[in-house]
Structure formats: structure tokens, C-alpha cells
Amino acid sequence: MSAEKNLSIAHLWFEAFNAHNLEKLLSLYDDEAAHFSPKLKIRHPETNGLVTGKNALSAWWRDAFDRLPSLHYKVTSLTANTDRVFMEYIRKVDHEPEMLVAEVLEIKENRIIASRVYHG
């Protein structure tokens, strides 16, 4: 994969996420993709912050979109190489302070195989 192709996947990811288009978002992921997030660890401690597979990803994001209808990410930086994209963005939700977030997408054969979220 080229860095340019991986950047295009990241742009599609933000487009789908900000539209709360779950089907389009999930289409970017491998069926067995893994996702780690500190917010997932807080809301669902039994996961220890990690979910695997599209069904788990779907449930996680559906819950977020339902609870936070104003949830939106503003991209501040994207850096890509041949197997990953490092994304920096600002998490915005009405009536909550903005949060700086970093996320890494690992990509193989045009599909996200893993994602890890980092924030304070």
C-alpha cells in the first residue's frame, strides 16, 4: 500500500465518522479488526479497552452516535506511511470541553486491521 492510499482511507474514515455513517465506516475495516480506546475501557471495563470484529465495532460506535449526536472530529494532522496512518484530531461534543486525540490506523490490503486511540 502507498502512503497516499492510506491517507485517502483516513479521509474516508473522517467523512464517514463525522456523518455518523456506521455502514460506510465499517466498510473500511477488516472483519477481524481490533480497536483500542481509553473511552471504551471506561464505559465497558470488561473489555479492558479492546474490542475485535465488526460487530463489536458497530455496537461501540452505534452507542457513541446515539449518546452523542453532536460528536464530531476536526482533523489537525495526518501522517501516513505504507502500513499506517497517524491521525491527530480534536474531539468536539456540545456542552463538553474539546479533547485532543491521536489515533493510529494500521492498514493492510486496503482495510484497517487495527486502530488505537490515545488521549489524556
Secondary structure, DSSP 8 states (H G I E B T S, - for coil): --HHHHHHHHHHHHHHHHTT-HHHHHTTEEEEEEEE-HHHHHH-GGGTTEEESHHHHHHHHHHHHHH-TT-EEEEEEEEE-SSEEEEEEEEE-TTS--EEEEEEEEEETTEEEEEEEE--
